[in-house]
Amino acid sequence: MKRLLLLVVLACVSWSSLPQASSKTQEDTLKTSASEIVPIVEDTLQQYDNFKKTIQLSKKNKEFKTLGEAYIGLAQWHEDHTVLDSSIVYLKKAISVYEKQEMTKELAETYLLLVTNYSGTAEYDKGSETVFKALALYEKLGDQQGVAQCYTKICDLLYYSDSYAEGADYCKKAIAIQEKYGYEEDLALSYRRLAENQLFLGDLDESLANMNQAINLYKTIGETGPPILACYNGRGNIYKYMERYQEAIEDYNRCYEGAKAIGLERYMMPPTANIGHVYLLQGKYAEALPYNLRAIEIMKRIGNSKNLWENYMHVSNIYKELGDYKSALEYHELYEQGHTEYLNTIIARKDSELQVKYETAQKDLAILDKEAKIAQQRKTQWLYIGIAGLLAIFLFGMYFTLKNIRKKRKSLAILNSELDAKNRQNELLLKEIHHRVKNNLEMVKSLIALQSAKLEDGASKEAMLASQNRVQSMGIIHQKLYQGENLGSIEMKDYFMNLSEGVLDTFNAEEKVKIECAMDNLNLDVDTAVPIGLIVNELLTNALKYAFPEGVKGEINISLAQKDNDLLLKVSDNGIGKTGGSQPKGTGFGTQLIQLLTQQLNGTISEDHKNGTAVSFNFKNFKVA
């Protein structure tokens, strides 16, 4: 029976991969608030520009509530039109605003939005940590509706770690609160989550009754959008495991057609995958294959990967039954890799949950005495050494990994047309590697930030900040690689704009300094782009630190151009220059790093201090992308 339930959970694709299917009362309220600030228009690029303008104006006028809502609106825009990783970035910006302004209610609500996105990217450990932060805030406020919403979120996270009984208990706690206070929309969602957990506890009849209860509640309040469509998808799953296949397909089609009417393809993914699974259970392998392949394609494009490994398994089984053993083996390898990562996230989620609970229970403890502080400082020093060692190992590992990948790609170039399909799969794996590299760099950056927060020496903090910016400059390159169409090159103008925005944000200088990229589109390979990115990062950092004293506004210009076989780079500012009264007091490491990177690229440096500072580079025989 346990083995059968495991097969069942592998086959199920939950609607919880759709962010809008979560609690409408809390999430839709925030979206409405943001839309009142930014006019809703049909042109999605105009929507993006409107959010950006609102953010700039809110910062200028110090309207922090409006600023947070605009960040949330921009996060929703990225969720609908790009990838969930970008949405998460802007939700974190909103959280930062609410934390600084001590806006507890708004902070808790945004935490819950972030939990939904973490669930979509299968980062259950981060989702667990975040939902318990929200729960602590709601309990502090005495907000029973928020507490119940947190219970429902925890129930959903436990569902994806196979803790169905515990998840059902949390849903029942949420339902008790919601029935007492009449929170009907939240109550419908809790019944749905309860039904999903009961499905894998073997309580099929009870699961079906609770899912019907959720559907009836949504019909009573007039809901016709994603929440009720999610219930149709969930009821289809129940019918599927009751072997009532025709009723299951009817519900999946209700869900699919409703999602199609909404116009957002991500909502069409769960019923697509589930229809394929019904055909698979019936032994109709040829009919099942296009549905599961379509579901995989949608998941990869929108970045919603938590059910990806299950569909790899289904496709592998289908190819095996159809006699295509080569394709079956390829998809089985993808399944094994994805399933291992899934199990690791479950372990990490449980560890994170225990850690958060412990920290919450210990929040009122007294500050450590002087002897404990000295011991902690020693640990911090060892941690600093460890982080530096890990960073060095990681950089060497990244270099050899990329070198091996390039060798493999060259060898694949001589294969005949029969291996075209295999080449496309290798491109997918390469994007996944760059995605992981970017995520690992983000982890390193976070570790450095954590270390910096514990340091009291100003010079050490400044060095740690510089290290964060250098890691960030490399992380942007790998993000561009896995998001772009060309895996071998970087479009430098777009890269410089993203790098400039990150550096300005680090120094909180968006209103003080303007950075212009006066250059045409130019693609460089990774070996050239990485050192050039580090050089520009150092020059931007130096300019923001020294060229514009407090209160002085200015402009920085970046240009990169090809001349014959040479590559010309120039970074200039209209600041005070070297004769402006104060000289840089840094360690000189940044200048040494620029010189070493220039030598690596066979280049020369020249400086001009007539009107501010201009640093020019001439790289000989650069590599063409």
HELIX and SHEET records of a PDB file:
HELIX    1   1 LYS A    2  ALA A   11  1                                  10    
HELIX    2   2 TRP A   15  SER A   17  5                                   3    
HELIX    3   3 PRO A   19  ALA A   21  5                                   3    
HELIX    4   4 LYS A   24  ILE A   37  1                                  14    
HELIX    5   5 THR A   44  ASN A   61  1                                  18    
HELIX    6   6 PHE A   64  HIS A   81  1                                  18    
HELIX    7   7 LEU A   84  GLN A  101  1                                  18    
HELIX    8   8 THR A  104  GLY A  120  1                                  17    
HELIX    9   9 TYR A  124  LEU A  141  1                                  18    
HELIX   10  10 GLN A  144  TYR A  159  1                                  16    
HELIX   11  11 TYR A  164  TYR A  181  1                                  18    
HELIX   12  12 GLU A  184  LEU A  199  1                                  16    
HELIX   13  13 LEU A  204  THR A  220  1                                  17    
HELIX   14  14 PRO A  226  TYR A  241  1                                  16    
HELIX   15  15 TYR A  245  ILE A  262  1                                  18    
HELIX   16  16 GLU A  265  MET A  268  5                                   4    
HELIX   17  17 MET A  269  LEU A  281  1                                  13    
HELIX   18  18 TYR A  285  ILE A  302  1                                  18    
HELIX   19  19 LEU A  308  LEU A  322  1                                  15    
HELIX   20  20 TYR A  325  ALA A  361  1                                  37    
HELIX   21  21 LYS A  370  LEU A  412  1                                  43    
HELIX   22  22 SER A  417  LEU A  419  5                                   3    
HELIX   23  23 ASP A  420  ALA A  453  1                                  34    
HELIX   24  24 GLY A  458  GLN A  483  1                                  26    
HELIX   25  25 MET A  492  PHE A  507  1                                  16    
HELIX   26  26 VAL A  526  ASN A  542  1                                  17    
HELIX   27  27 ALA A  543  ALA A  547  3                                   5    
HELIX   28  28 PHE A  589  GLN A  600  1                                  12    
SHEET    1   A 2 SER A 489  GLU A 491  0                                        
SHEET    2   A 2 ASN A 523  ASP A 525 -1                                        
SHEET    1   B 5 VAL A 513  CYS A 517  0                                        
SHEET    2   B 5 GLY A 554  LYS A 563  1                                        
SHEET    3   B 5 ASP A 566  ASP A 573 -1                                        
SHEET    4   B 5 THR A 613  LYS A 620 -1                                        
SHEET    5   B 5 GLY A 603  ASP A 608 -1                                        
END                                                                             
